[in-house]
Amino acid sequence: MIRYKSNRQLNLEGFHLPFGGELSPENRWVKWSWVIPWDELAIGYYKAMSGDQCRPCKDARLVIGAVILKQVN
């Protein structure tokens, strides 16, 4: 089962870390989050899945981010 809604980038300037501080706009992951075409990649990710015959799948952004993280590190 696919439950997808567009995850347009949230404004990270208003995001505060639990123990104080903020995400730096110079952080490489913050920069990458702006240039990765999440919606286009999600279309390709969900294309191979059944829309109604299985358990809900993981969010495309989570899976794509994990693959990117694995390849970069």
Buried (B, 14 or more C-beta within 10 A) or exposed (E): EBEBEEEEEEEBEEEEEEEEEEBEEEEEEBEEBEEBEBEEBBEEBBEEEEEEEEEEBEBBBEBBBEEBEEEEE
